[in-house]
Amino acid sequence: MEIGVYTFAELQEDPLDGHMISPEQRMHDLIEEAELAEQVGLDVFGVGEHHREDLIVSSPAVVLAAIAARTERLRLTSAVSVLSSDDPVRVFQDFATLDLLSGGRAEIMAGRGSFTESFPLFGFDLDDYDDLFDEKLRLLLRLREDEHVRWSGRFRTALDGEGVYPRPIQQPLPVWVAVGGAPESAFRAGTLGLPMALAIIGGIPERFAPFVQLYRDAASDAGHDPMPPVSINSHGYIAATEQEALDDSWPYAASMMNRIGRERGWQPMQREHYDAASRLRGANFVGTPQMVIDKILFQHELFRHDRFLVQFTVGSMPHAKIMRSIELLGTEVAPAVRTALGAA
């Protein structure tokens, strides 16, 4: 199993003391997080695209290019690229460039976007939310297959065989589809034979097992062999004790999720629910290294997934604490999971 981390580069006031670092410092910290992820033996580092004040990466490919210059082995992915409000030609060019800079380590994780700020920003109608993604995903796949594409659609100027450059090292350039629980999204990813990244950030994992099976059934029915891989992406935080992990992370996770919740009309997050989510059958990977090992292996029995990515930066956690979590993931969790799965 590949194991890695992803971040949205959160930037907001510390809920404990009101301090907020500069955007420049947050970018510097992000690069250090990626460097450490490679040093401790992790496989993947992901950066999400957003267009809002409290999540400061609007161009994952630019940030990942900076990380590429400081690493040698780490796979570099968006998490996600909001393909619905972007131009597939430009997305392909950006990540093909990243692939060349990184020596063949780039990946695109394409999503519809759980935040919607980019749609009015770039002149798209939210009523076209799914149609935009479907059309642009299919064009992106055409672009990675052929240098010269003849294509027409609803949302972009037609292509009449123009060359699209540069071309990446990897053939094909990996494209994952990020999904959050919509069955039609899993069916589409499976039918297209694309790897699926499933976000589980709430509820019990068991309820997602039929969703993964739907994806695999769709891939099988479409004749895709071997079966494309599945990633599980979740929130988490690792510390020496369970209580430390919960107490450290709770103020920051609650601050971030309640800020988003106020925008969306959610009920405020309660501490007892957060603590419950850290247990074996909960969604969050918050706890000791052994608790995280046990939960990854438990979910592997459910999903037989190929990759696990965890977001430690849920809220503006202090940099030193995030670095310690990355260290524990790489030095204690990942080796134990690999050994257990290798011996199974």
C-alpha positions as CSV (number, residue, x, y, z in Angstrom):
1,M,0.0,0.0,0.0
2,E,1.2,3.5,-0.8
3,I,0.9,5.9,2.2
4,G,1.1,9.6,2.1
5,V,-0.3,13.0,3.2
6,Y,-2.2,15.8,1.6
7,T,-2.9,19.4,2.7
8,F,-5.1,22.3,1.8
9,A,-2.5,24.8,3.2
10,E,-4.9,26.1,5.8
11,L,-4.3,29.7,7.0
12,Q,-6.4,31.0,9.8
13,E,-6.0,32.4,13.3
14,D,-4.8,30.0,16.0
15,P,-8.0,29.4,18.0
16,L,-5.9,29.2,21.2
17,D,-4.0,32.4,21.0
18,G,-5.3,34.3,18.0
19,H,-1.9,34.3,16.2
20,M,-1.8,33.8,12.5
21,I,1.4,33.2,10.4
22,S,2.0,35.0,7.1
23,P,1.0,33.3,3.8
24,E,4.7,33.3,2.9
25,Q,5.5,31.3,6.1
26,R,2.7,28.9,5.4
27,M,4.1,28.1,2.0
28,H,7.6,27.7,3.5
29,D,6.1,25.3,6.1
30,L,4.3,23.3,3.4
31,I,7.5,22.7,1.5
32,E,9.1,21.5,4.7
33,E,6.2,19.1,5.3
34,A,6.8,17.6,1.9
35,E,10.5,17.3,2.4
36,L,10.0,15.5,5.7
37,A,7.4,13.2,4.1
38,E,10.1,12.0,1.6
39,Q,12.8,11.7,4.3
40,V,10.7,9.4,6.5
41,G,9.8,7.1,3.6
42,L,6.2,8.2,2.6
43,D,5.1,7.7,-0.9
44,V,2.8,10.5,-1.9
45,F,2.3,14.2,-1.2
46,G,-0.9,16.0,-2.3
47,V,-1.9,19.7,-2.4
48,G,-5.5,20.9,-2.9
49,E,-6.8,23.7,-5.1
50,H,-8.9,26.4,-3.5
51,H,-9.8,30.0,-4.2
52,R,-10.5,31.4,-0.7
53,E,-8.7,33.4,2.0
54,D,-8.3,30.5,4.5
55,L,-6.9,27.9,2.1
56,I,-4.1,29.5,0.2
57,V,-3.1,27.2,-2.7
58,S,-4.9,28.2,-5.9
59,S,-2.4,26.5,-8.2
60,P,-1.3,23.0,-7.0
61,A,1.0,22.5,-10.0
62,V,3.1,25.6,-9.0
63,V,3.5,24.5,-5.4
64,L,4.2,20.9,-6.4
65,A,6.9,22.1,-8.8
66,A,8.6,23.8,-5.9
67,I,8.4,20.5,-4.0
68,A,9.7,18.6,-7.0
69,A,12.9,20.7,-6.8
70,R,13.4,19.7,-3.2
71,T,12.6,16.0,-3.4
72,E,13.6,13.0,-5.5
73,R,11.2,10.1,-5.0
74,L,7.9,11.4,-3.6
75,R,4.9,11.2,-5.9
76,L,3.3,14.6,-6.3
77,T,-0.5,15.0,-6.8
78,S,-3.1,17.6,-6.7
79,A,-5.8,16.9,-4.1
80,V,-7.8,18.0,-5.9
81,S,-7.6,20.0,-9.2
82,V,-11.0,21.6,-9.6
83,L,-11.4,20.5,-13.2
84,S,-14.9,21.7,-13.5
85,S,-13.9,25.4,-13.4
86,D,-10.5,25.0,-15.2
87,D,-9.4,24.4,-18.8
88,P,-8.4,20.8,-19.4
89,V,-5.7,21.9,-21.9
90,R,-4.0,24.1,-19.3
91,V,-4.4,21.5,-16.5
92,F,-2.7,18.9,-18.8
93,Q,0.1,21.3,-19.7
94,D,0.7,22.3,-16.1
95,F,1.0,18.7,-14.9
96,A,3.0,17.5,-18.0
97,T,5.4,20.3,-17.1
98,L,5.5,19.1,-13.4
99,D,6.1,15.6,-14.7
100,L,9.1,16.7,-16.6
101,L,10.5,18.8,-13.7
102,S,10.0,15.9,-11.2
103,G,11.3,13.1,-13.4
104,G,8.0,11.4,-13.9
105,R,6.3,11.8,-10.5
106,A,3.3,14.0,-11.3
107,E,-0.4,13.0,-10.9
108,I,-3.7,14.8,-11.4
109,M,-6.5,14.1,-8.9
110,A,-9.5,15.6,-10.7
111,G,-12.6,16.6,-8.8
112,R,-15.8,18.6,-9.1
113,G,-14.9,20.7,-6.1
114,S,-16.5,20.6,-2.7
115,F,-16.0,24.4,-2.5
116,T,-17.7,26.5,-5.2
117,E,-15.7,29.8,-5.2
118,S,-14.0,29.0,-8.4
119,F,-17.2,28.8,-10.4
120,P,-18.2,32.5,-10.3
121,L,-14.5,33.5,-10.3
122,F,-14.0,31.9,-13.7
123,G,-17.4,32.5,-15.1
124,F,-19.1,29.1,-14.8
125,D,-22.7,28.3,-13.7
126,L,-23.2,26.0,-10.8
127,D,-26.3,24.6,-12.5
128,D,-23.8,23.0,-14.9
129,Y,-21.8,21.5,-12.0
130,D,-21.7,17.8,-13.1
131,D,-21.9,18.4,-16.8
132,L,-18.8,20.6,-16.6
133,F,-16.8,17.9,-14.9
134,D,-17.9,15.1,-17.1
135,E,-17.1,17.0,-20.3
136,K,-13.8,18.3,-19.1
137,L,-12.7,15.0,-17.7
138,R,-13.3,13.3,-21.0
139,L,-11.4,16.0,-22.8
140,L,-8.5,15.7,-20.4
141,L,-8.3,11.9,-21.1
142,R,-8.2,12.6,-24.8
143,L,-5.4,15.1,-24.4
144,R,-3.2,12.6,-22.5
145,E,-3.8,10.0,-25.3
146,D,-3.0,12.2,-28.3
147,E,-0.9,15.2,-29.1
148,H,-3.4,16.4,-31.7
149,V,-7.1,16.3,-30.7
150,R,-10.2,17.0,-32.7
151,W,-12.9,17.8,-30.2
152,S,-16.0,20.0,-29.6
153,G,-18.2,20.5,-26.6
154,R,-20.5,22.9,-24.7
155,F,-18.0,24.6,-22.4
156,R,-14.9,25.2,-24.3
157,T,-13.7,26.4,-27.7
158,A,-13.4,23.4,-30.1
159,L,-10.0,21.8,-30.8
160,D,-9.2,21.2,-34.5
161,G,-6.1,19.1,-34.2
162,E,-3.8,21.7,-32.6
163,G,-0.8,20.3,-30.8
164,V,-0.9,20.3,-27.0
165,Y,2.6,20.5,-25.4
166,P,4.7,19.6,-23.5
167,R,4.2,15.9,-23.4
168,P,4.8,14.2,-20.0
169,I,7.4,11.5,-19.2
170,Q,4.7,9.1,-17.9
171,Q,2.6,7.5,-20.5
172,P,-0.2,7.9,-19.6
173,L,0.0,10.7,-17.1
174,P,-1.9,9.4,-14.1
175,V,-5.4,10.9,-13.6
176,W,-7.3,9.9,-10.5
177,V,-11.0,10.9,-9.9
178,A,-11.8,12.2,-6.5
179,V,-15.2,11.3,-5.1
180,G,-17.1,12.0,-1.9
181,G,-19.9,9.5,-1.9
182,A,-22.0,10.1,-5.0
183,P,-22.7,6.7,-6.6
184,E,-22.8,8.2,-10.1
185,S,-19.2,9.5,-9.5
186,A,-18.0,6.0,-8.6
187,F,-19.7,4.5,-11.6
188,R,-18.2,7.0,-14.0
189,A,-14.7,6.5,-12.6
190,G,-15.0,2.8,-12.8
191,T,-16.5,2.8,-16.3
192,L,-13.6,5.0,-17.5
193,G,-11.1,2.8,-15.8
194,L,-9.6,5.6,-13.7
195,P,-8.2,5.2,-10.2
196,M,-10.6,6.5,-7.6
197,A,-9.7,8.6,-4.5
198,L,-12.6,8.3,-2.0
199,A,-12.8,10.9,0.8
200,I,-14.1,9.5,4.0
201,I,-14.3,12.3,6.5
202,G,-17.5,11.4,8.3
203,G,-19.7,8.5,9.2
204,I,-18.7,4.9,9.6
205,P,-16.4,3.3,7.0
206,E,-18.6,0.3,6.4
207,R,-21.2,2.3,4.7
208,F,-18.7,3.1,1.9
209,A,-18.0,-0.5,1.1
210,P,-20.9,-0.9,-1.3
211,F,-19.7,2.3,-3.0
212,V,-16.3,0.9,-3.6
213,Q,-17.9,-2.3,-4.9
214,L,-20.0,-0.3,-7.3
215,Y,-16.9,1.3,-8.7
216,R,-15.1,-2.1,-9.1
217,D,-18.2,-3.6,-10.7
218,A,-18.4,-0.7,-13.2
219,A,-14.7,-1.1,-14.0
220,S,-15.1,-4.9,-14.5
221,D,-18.2,-4.5,-16.7
222,A,-16.3,-2.0,-18.9
223,G,-13.5,-4.6,-19.4
224,H,-10.7,-2.9,-17.4
225,D,-8.0,-5.3,-16.4
226,P,-6.1,-5.0,-14.2
227,M,-8.5,-3.3,-11.8
228,P,-7.6,0.4,-11.3
229,P,-6.4,1.3,-7.8
230,V,-8.4,2.9,-5.0
231,S,-7.2,5.4,-2.5
232,I,-8.9,6.3,0.9
233,N,-8.4,9.9,1.9
234,S,-9.2,11.0,5.5
235,H,-8.5,13.5,8.2
236,G,-6.1,12.6,11.1
237,Y,-3.5,13.5,13.6
238,I,-0.9,11.3,15.4
239,A,0.6,11.8,18.8
240,A,2.3,9.7,21.5
241,T,-1.0,9.1,23.4
242,E,-4.7,9.1,22.3
243,Q,-5.5,11.9,24.7
244,E,-2.7,14.0,23.5
245,A,-3.8,13.5,19.9
246,L,-7.4,14.4,20.6
247,D,-6.6,17.4,22.8
248,D,-4.0,18.8,20.4
249,S,-6.1,18.5,17.3
250,W,-9.6,19.2,18.5
251,P,-9.4,23.1,18.8
252,Y,-8.0,23.4,15.3
253,A,-10.3,20.8,13.6
254,A,-13.3,22.3,15.3
255,S,-12.3,25.9,14.3
256,M,-11.9,24.9,10.6
257,M,-14.9,22.6,10.3
258,N,-17.2,25.0,12.2
259,R,-16.1,27.9,10.0
260,I,-17.1,25.8,6.9
261,G,-20.2,24.6,8.7
262,R,-21.4,28.2,9.3
263,E,-21.2,28.7,5.5
264,R,-23.1,25.6,4.8
265,G,-25.7,25.5,7.6
266,W,-24.2,22.6,9.5
267,Q,-24.6,22.0,13.2
268,P,-21.5,22.9,15.2
269,M,-19.0,20.1,15.8
270,Q,-19.2,18.6,19.2
271,R,-16.2,17.2,21.1
272,E,-17.9,13.9,21.9
273,H,-18.5,13.3,18.2
274,Y,-14.9,14.2,17.4
275,D,-13.7,11.7,20.0
276,A,-16.0,9.0,18.7
277,A,-14.7,9.5,15.2
278,S,-11.2,8.6,16.3
279,R,-12.3,5.1,17.3
280,L,-11.8,2.0,15.1
281,R,-15.1,2.4,13.3
282,G,-15.0,6.1,13.0
283,A,-13.8,8.2,10.1
284,N,-10.8,10.1,11.6
285,F,-7.3,8.8,12.0
286,V,-6.6,10.6,15.3
287,G,-4.7,8.8,17.9
288,T,-1.5,6.9,18.6
289,P,0.6,5.3,15.8
290,Q,-0.8,1.9,16.8
291,M,-4.4,3.2,16.6
292,V,-3.7,4.5,13.1
293,I,-2.1,1.2,12.1
294,D,-5.1,-0.7,13.4
295,K,-7.6,1.5,11.6
296,I,-5.7,1.4,8.2
297,L,-5.7,-2.4,8.4
298,F,-9.3,-2.5,9.5
299,Q,-10.3,-0.4,6.5
300,H,-8.1,-2.5,4.2
301,E,-10.3,-5.5,5.1
302,L,-13.3,-3.5,3.9
303,F,-11.9,-1.8,0.8
304,R,-8.7,-3.7,-0.2
305,H,-7.4,-0.2,-1.2
306,D,-4.0,0.5,-2.7
307,R,-3.3,3.9,-1.2
308,F,-4.0,5.8,2.0
309,L,-3.7,9.6,2.3
310,V,-4.2,11.6,5.5
311,Q,-4.8,15.3,5.9
312,F,-3.1,16.4,9.1
313,T,-3.6,20.1,8.5
314,V,-7.3,20.3,9.4
315,G,-7.2,23.8,10.7
316,S,-4.0,25.8,11.2
317,M,-2.3,23.3,13.4
318,P,1.2,24.5,14.6
319,H,3.9,23.4,12.2
320,A,6.0,21.5,14.7
321,K,3.0,19.3,15.6
322,I,2.2,18.6,11.9
323,M,5.9,17.7,11.4
324,R,5.8,15.3,14.3
325,S,2.7,13.6,12.9
326,I,4.3,13.2,9.5
327,E,7.4,11.7,11.2
328,L,5.3,9.2,13.1
329,L,3.3,8.2,10.0
330,G,6.5,7.6,8.1
331,T,8.6,5.9,10.7
332,E,6.1,3.9,12.7
333,V,2.8,3.6,10.9
334,A,3.8,3.0,7.3
335,P,6.4,0.3,8.0
336,A,4.0,-1.6,10.2
337,V,1.2,-1.4,7.6
338,R,3.5,-2.5,4.8
339,T,4.8,-5.5,6.9
340,A,1.3,-6.6,7.8
341,L,-0.1,-6.4,4.3
342,G,3.0,-8.0,2.8
343,A,2.6,-10.9,5.2
344,A,-1.1,-11.3,4.6
